[in-house]
Amino acid sequence: MRPLRYSINVTLDGCIDHREAFADEELHRRAAENISRADALLFGRVTYQMMAEA
């Protein structure tokens, strides 16, 4: 059985808006590392649609 990893982005006020601030290089590096280790990714509908457009 393979390990299951869970990742979520949350702010103190509970709101994440990619138009308000930009992630730094360290956050992008960590996210890319996590994604590269995954065998599969599970997204909600809205995130899936955003990723499909990218």
Distance bins in CASP14 RR format, pairs under 12 A and 6 or more apart:
PFRMAT RR
TARGET T0000
AUTHOR 0000-0000-0000
RMODE 2
METHOD distances of the structure
MODEL  1
2 37 0 0 0 0 0 1 0 0 0 0 0
2 38 0 0 0 0 1 0 0 0 0 0 0
2 39 1 0 0 1 0 0 0 0 0 0 0
2 40 0 0 0 0 1 0 0 0 0 0 0
3 34 0 0 0 0 0 1 0 0 0 0 0
3 37 0 0 0 0 1 0 0 0 0 0 0
3 38 0 0 0 0 0 1 0 0 0 0 0
3 39 0 0 0 0 0 1 0 0 0 0 0
4 37 0 0 0 0 0 1 0 0 0 0 0
4 38 0 0 0 0 0 1 0 0 0 0 0
4 39 0 0 0 0 0 1 0 0 0 0 0
4 40 0 0 0 0 0 1 0 0 0 0 0
4 42 0 0 0 0 0 1 0 0 0 0 0
5 31 0 0 0 0 0 1 0 0 0 0 0
5 33 0 0 0 0 0 1 0 0 0 0 0
5 34 1 0 0 1 0 0 0 0 0 0 0
5 35 0 0 0 0 0 1 0 0 0 0 0
5 36 0 0 0 0 0 1 0 0 0 0 0
5 37 1 0 0 1 0 0 0 0 0 0 0
5 38 1 0 0 1 0 0 0 0 0 0 0
5 39 0 0 0 0 0 1 0 0 0 0 0
5 40 0 0 0 0 0 1 0 0 0 0 0
5 41 0 0 0 0 0 1 0 0 0 0 0
5 42 0 0 0 0 0 1 0 0 0 0 0
6 34 0 0 0 0 0 1 0 0 0 0 0
6 38 0 0 0 0 0 1 0 0 0 0 0
6 41 0 0 0 0 0 1 0 0 0 0 0
6 42 0 0 0 0 1 0 0 0 0 0 0
7 27 0 0 0 0 0 1 0 0 0 0 0
7 30 0 0 0 0 1 0 0 0 0 0 0
7 31 1 0 0 1 0 0 0 0 0 0 0
7 33 0 0 0 0 0 1 0 0 0 0 0
7 34 1 0 1 0 0 0 0 0 0 0 0
7 35 0 0 0 0 1 0 0 0 0 0 0
7 37 0 0 0 0 0 1 0 0 0 0 0
7 38 0 0 0 0 1 0 0 0 0 0 0
7 41 0 0 0 0 1 0 0 0 0 0 0
7 42 0 0 0 0 0 1 0 0 0 0 0
7 43 0 0 0 0 0 1 0 0 0 0 0
7 47 0 0 0 0 0 1 0 0 0 0 0
8 14 0 0 0 0 0 1 0 0 0 0 0
8 16 0 0 0 0 1 0 0 0 0 0 0
8 31 0 0 0 0 0 1 0 0 0 0 0
8 34 0 0 0 0 0 1 0 0 0 0 0
8 42 0 0 0 0 0 1 0 0 0 0 0
8 43 0 0 0 0 0 1 0 0 0 0 0
8 44 0 0 0 0 0 1 0 0 0 0 0
8 47 0 0 0 0 0 1 0 0 0 0 0
9 15 0 0 0 0 0 1 0 0 0 0 0
9 16 1 0 1 0 0 0 0 0 0 0 0
9 17 0 0 0 0 0 1 0 0 0 0 0
9 18 0 0 0 0 1 0 0 0 0 0 0
9 21 0 0 0 0 0 1 0 0 0 0 0
9 23 0 0 0 0 1 0 0 0 0 0 0
9 27 0 0 0 0 1 0 0 0 0 0 0
9 30 0 0 0 0 0 1 0 0 0 0 0
9 31 0 0 0 0 1 0 0 0 0 0 0
9 34 0 0 0 0 0 1 0 0 0 0 0
9 47 0 0 0 0 0 1 0 0 0 0 0
10 16 1 0 0 1 0 0 0 0 0 0 0
11 17 0 0 0 0 1 0 0 0 0 0 0
11 18 0 0 0 0 0 1 0 0 0 0 0
11 20 0 0 0 0 1 0 0 0 0 0 0
11 21 0 0 0 0 1 0 0 0 0 0 0
13 20 0 0 0 0 0 1 0 0 0 0 0
15 21 0 0 0 0 0 1 0 0 0 0 0
16 23 0 0 0 0 0 1 0 0 0 0 0
16 46 0 0 0 0 0 1 0 0 0 0 0
16 47 0 0 0 0 0 1 0 0 0 0 0
18 27 0 0 0 0 0 1 0 0 0 0 0
18 47 0 0 0 0 0 1 0 0 0 0 0
18 50 0 0 0 0 1 0 0 0 0 0 0
18 54 0 0 0 0 0 1 0 0 0 0 0
21 27 0 0 0 0 0 1 0 0 0 0 0
22 28 0 0 0 0 1 0 0 0 0 0 0
23 29 0 0 0 0 1 0 0 0 0 0 0
23 30 0 0 0 0 1 0 0 0 0 0 0
23 31 1 0 0 1 0 0 0 0 0 0 0
23 32 0 0 0 0 0 1 0 0 0 0 0
24 30 0 0 0 0 0 1 0 0 0 0 0
24 31 0 0 0 0 0 1 0 0 0 0 0
25 31 0 0 0 0 0 1 0 0 0 0 0
25 32 0 0 0 0 0 1 0 0 0 0 0
26 32 0 0 0 0 0 1 0 0 0 0 0
26 33 0 0 0 0 0 1 0 0 0 0 0
27 33 0 0 0 0 0 1 0 0 0 0 0
27 34 0 0 0 0 0 1 0 0 0 0 0
28 34 0 0 0 0 0 1 0 0 0 0 0
28 35 0 0 0 0 0 1 0 0 0 0 0
29 35 0 0 0 0 0 1 0 0 0 0 0
29 36 0 0 0 0 0 1 0 0 0 0 0
30 36 0 0 0 0 0 1 0 0 0 0 0
30 37 0 0 0 0 0 1 0 0 0 0 0
31 37 0 0 0 0 0 1 0 0 0 0 0
31 38 0 0 0 0 0 1 0 0 0 0 0
31 41 0 0 0 0 0 1 0 0 0 0 0
32 38 0 0 0 0 0 1 0 0 0 0 0
34 41 0 0 0 0 1 0 0 0 0 0 0
35 41 1 0 0 1 0 0 0 0 0 0 0
35 43 0 0 0 0 0 1 0 0 0 0 0
35 51 0 0 0 0 0 1 0 0 0 0 0
41 47 0 0 0 0 1 0 0 0 0 0 0
41 48 0 0 0 0 1 0 0 0 0 0 0
41 51 0 0 0 0 1 0 0 0 0 0 0
41 52 0 0 0 0 0 1 0 0 0 0 0
42 48 0 0 0 0 1 0 0 0 0 0 0
42 51 0 0 0 0 0 1 0 0 0 0 0
43 49 0 0 0 0 1 0 0 0 0 0 0
43 50 0 0 0 0 1 0 0 0 0 0 0
43 51 1 0 0 1 0 0 0 0 0 0 0
43 52 0 0 0 0 1 0 0 0 0 0 0
43 54 0 0 0 0 0 1 0 0 0 0 0
44 50 0 0 0 0 1 0 0 0 0 0 0
44 51 0 0 0 0 1 0 0 0 0 0 0
44 52 0 0 0 0 0 1 0 0 0 0 0
45 51 0 0 0 0 0 1 0 0 0 0 0
45 52 0 0 0 0 0 1 0 0 0 0 0
46 52 0 0 0 0 0 1 0 0 0 0 0
46 53 0 0 0 0 0 1 0 0 0 0 0
47 53 0 0 0 0 0 1 0 0 0 0 0
47 54 0 0 0 0 0 1 0 0 0 0 0
48 54 0 0 0 0 0 1 0 0 0 0 0
END
